[in-house]
């Protein structure tokens, strides 16, 4: 049985006439494809099932990644919270080396 993410990708592919587009095997690549298809999708109604599956998928991602709360961050300088939040969410491989 296809995963929830594969179902969402299939629906988006069908909507956009991209039925020949192959779904990658790696989940990380599927996530990139899903985001790309969502980013180029025009506003249009979707089925209740699509919304349900999308909500379940996003809830799973929320549990997996968690939520960073401002009160959990320690400021280095005043008003530096936003930068730190972005820094924490950035993959390690993308972080520049910075000294404070």
Buried (B, 14 or more C-beta within 10 A) or exposed (E): EEEBBBBBBBBBBEBEEEEEEEBEEEEEEBBEBBEEBEEEEEEEEBEEEBEEBBEEBEEEEEEEEEEBEEEEBEEEEEEBBEEBBEEEEEEEEEEEEEEE
